[in-house]
Amino acid sequence: MSIQVNRLGDPAVGAFVTAVNSHDRAAFEALLAPGATMSDDGTDRDITDWTEREVFSSNGHMDIESESDGGRTLLVSYRNDTWGEMRTKWRFTVDDAGRITRFETGQA
């Protein structure tokens, strides 16, 4: 059973999941702090290129299985049109202004 987004412990992470699931690029970009970084399976990636390929053009969707670290670490059933469905872990760093400065994802 998945956790509803509005029940996640960190509002910035909840907004991130909402933006991904609704394919709202503007909302997604507004959540990121200037200079935000990300990694996929331990390799740093360009956020713009990666999210275009893995989220926006491939209909990415996150179903939250569990959360920890105050809502900043998620276990997710992630699916997109390219790779299908996979179990992934997401970790977020959020600044004092509530903007995401880094996220890391990879297979769980």
HUSULJO-V703114 format. One record per pair of residues at least 12 apart in sequence whose ideal C-beta (glycine too) atoms are under 8 Angstrom apart, sorted by sequence separation. I is the first residue (numbers start at 1). GAP is how many residues later the second one is. D is the distance in whole Angstrom. If there is no record, write none. Layout:
i;gap;d
I;GAP;D
I;GAP;D
//
This chain:
i;gap;d
5;12;5
15;12;7
16;12;7
19;12;6
38;12;7
62;12;8
64;12;6
65;12;6
75;12;7
76;12;5
91;12;7
5;13;5
63;13;7
75;13;8
76;13;7
90;13;6
91;13;5
40;14;8
62;14;5
63;14;4
75;14;6
76;14;6
90;14;7
91;14;8
16;15;6
32;15;7
62;15;8
63;15;8
74;15;7
90;15;5
5;16;7
15;16;6
62;16;6
63;16;8
73;16;7
74;16;5
89;16;7
61;17;7
73;17;7
88;17;6
89;17;6
60;18;7
61;18;5
73;18;5
74;18;8
88;18;6
89;18;8
12;19;6
60;19;7
61;19;7
72;19;7
73;19;7
88;19;6
89;19;4
60;20;4
72;20;5
87;20;7
88;20;6
59;21;6
72;21;7
86;21;6
87;21;5
58;22;4
59;22;5
65;22;8
69;22;8
72;22;7
28;23;7
58;23;4
58;24;5
55;25;7
58;25;8
25;26;8
54;26;6
28;27;8
78;27;8
54;28;7
62;28;8
53;29;7
25;31;6
23;32;8
76;32;8
23;33;6
75;33;6
20;35;6
23;36;7
23;37;8
20;40;6
21;40;5
20;41;7
21;41;6
20;42;5
17;45;5
17;47;7
8;56;7
14;57;7
17;57;8
9;58;6
13;58;5
5;59;7
8;59;6
13;59;6
10;60;6
2;61;4
3;61;4
9;61;5
10;61;4
13;61;7
2;62;5
3;62;7
9;62;3
10;62;5
33;62;5
2;63;6
3;63;7
8;63;5
9;63;8
36;63;8
39;63;8
3;64;6
33;64;7
36;64;6
37;64;7
38;64;6
40;64;8
41;64;8
42;64;6
36;65;5
37;65;5
38;65;5
39;65;5
40;65;6
41;65;4
8;66;8
33;66;4
35;66;8
36;66;6
38;66;7
39;66;7
40;66;6
41;66;7
32;67;6
33;67;6
36;67;8
38;67;7
39;67;8
31;68;6
32;68;5
33;68;5
31;69;5
32;69;8
2;75;7
16;76;7
13;79;5
12;80;7
13;81;7
10;82;7
12;82;5
10;84;6
16;84;6
12;86;5
11;87;7
12;87;7
13;87;8
16;87;7
12;88;6
//
